[in-house]
């Protein structure tokens, strides 16, 4: 009989662990989707916004946590003797969170004193519900505006899909070569020494590119080098907002 109860206990523990794993799995899938979205600049705006806003958000949460704790203690001292929702710090924490979201029972608060309840509720609502939440929105929207401006010149998902289809059609007609073939051709020229290939500073022209990569049309060679030059210059200069450009002009 003892072995049976031990087996049942082990099965129950395994079921609990399995339930937790099942609950966490959708969150893992969500994080994986965020990682996949980074491949497309417009889709990556959301995750980039969270990264940009993270430092300001952490400082904001530190301040708000201290303010919330002070108001929570004041609620316990001010209303705890008459209201069950503020009788203990745990109950006050739950009631205060509901108050932040706009859920409170004014009729219950009014019974312990109109002036006292109104004073605490007004202070709590103005400091947390109005000022703090709007500051949080301002932090997120500011980061979103910055990331959206960075991605304003990037292609949309529809444009990228159209470009992929165009490249596929041109490749079938023999009007272009894949970029993987370009990479393989340069690796072959440098005898598969990728480090030497990357450190090489020889100027590449459309004619030399066509000579290195067989069957590459002149239009593709010119377009590839132009895009490579634009990408190199953007990495060298980095992204500049409109305010940064105006500041440089004023100097």
BELMODA-V100974 format. One record per pair of residues at least 24 apart in sequence whose ideal C-beta (glycine too) atoms are under 10 Angstrom apart, sorted by the first residue. I is the first residue (numbers start at 1). J is the second residue. If there is no record, write none. Layout:
i = (I:I)
j = (J:J)
This chain:
i = (39:40:40:40:40:40:40:41:41:41:41:41:41:41:41:41:41:42:42:42:42:42:42:42:42:42:42:43:43:43:44:44:44:44:45:45:45:45:45:45:45:45:46:46:47:48:48:48:48:48:48:48:49:49:49:49:49:49:49:49:49:50:50:50:50:51:51:52:52:52:52:52:52:52:52:53:53:53:53:53:53:53:53:53:54:54:55:55:56:56:56:56:56:56:56:57:57:57:57:59:60:60:60:60:60:61:61:63:63:64:64:64:64:64:64:64:64:67:67:67:67:67:68:68:68:68:68:68:68:68:69:69:70:71:71:71:71:71:71:71:71:72:72:72:74:74:74:75:75:75:75:78:78:78:78:78:78:78:79:79:79:79:79:79:79:79:81:82:82:82:82:82:82:82:83:83:83:83:83:84:85:86:86:96:96:97:99:99:99:99:100:100:100:100:100:100:101:101:102:145:146:146:147:149:149:149:149:150:150:150:151:153:153:167:170:170:170:174:174:175:175:175:175:176:176:176:176:176:176:176:176:177:177:177:177:177:177:177:177:179:179:179:181:181:181:181:182:182:182:182:182:182:182:183:184:185:185:185:185:185:185:186:186:188:189:204)
j = (160:151:154:155:156:157:160:147:150:151:152:153:154:155:156:157:160:148:151:152:154:155:156:157:158:159:160:151:156:157:147:150:151:154:143:144:146:147:148:150:151:154:144:147:147:143:144:146:147:148:150:151:140:141:142:143:144:145:146:147:148:140:143:144:147:143:147:139:140:142:143:144:146:147:150:136:139:140:141:142:143:144:146:147:139:143:139:143:135:136:138:139:140:142:143:136:139:140:143:139:132:135:136:138:139:132:136:132:135:100:127:128:131:132:133:135:136:124:127:128:131:132:93:96:97:100:124:127:128:132:93:96:127:96:99:100:120:123:124:127:128:96:97:124:120:123:124:99:120:121:124:112:113:116:117:119:120:123:108:109:112:113:116:117:120:121:112:108:109:111:112:113:116:117:108:109:111:112:117:108:109:112:120:124:128:128:124:125:128:129:124:125:128:129:132:133:129:133:129:241:239:241:239:239:240:241:242:239:240:241:239:234:239:220:217:219:220:215:217:215:217:219:220:215:216:217:219:220:221:223:224:213:214:215:216:217:220:221:224:213:220:224:213:214:215:216:209:212:213:216:220:221:224:213:213:209:211:212:213:214:216:212:213:212:213:228)
